Amino acid sequence: MSDESSLPKPGADMTELKPVELTNDLVEMSAEEREARRKALKHMLTSNEQRQQAALRKRQPSMTLGDRIAIVDGELHGKQAKILDADFIHSRALLKIDEIAVPQWLPFKNIVST
């Protein structure tokens, strides 16, 4: 197996690498070209995995019926509530807000999962 330390670090500037033909038939490639192709493909895979992991870390927790949420914007800022229903067409949730008897619709952008 070849030395993995020669791979560029994910996120490294790819302008340092020579362009590698990824569509040629492997039979027509020399051993050096196949190795360069393997390294380029491995780098692409590693970079993609890191992008996916970063996106997963940034994603807000999902909210489902019955979840407790916090209101983070608007006149009810700071209150806690429970999700009763969701309207994805209008991007809003029906909430049973603590201390308020009548459920109210609030935009998704005004609430976060707790």
DAUR-V196961 format. One record per helix or strand of 3 or more residues. SS is the DSSP state (helix for helix, strand for strand). FROM is the first residue (numbers start at 1). LEN is the number of residues. If there is no record, write none. Layout:
ss = [SS,SS]
from = [FROM,FROM]
len = [LEN,LEN]
This chain:
ss = [helix,helix,helix,helix,strand,strand,strand,strand,helix,strand]
from = [4,14,26,31,68,80,92,104,108,111]
len = [3,3,3,28,4,8,6,4,3,3]
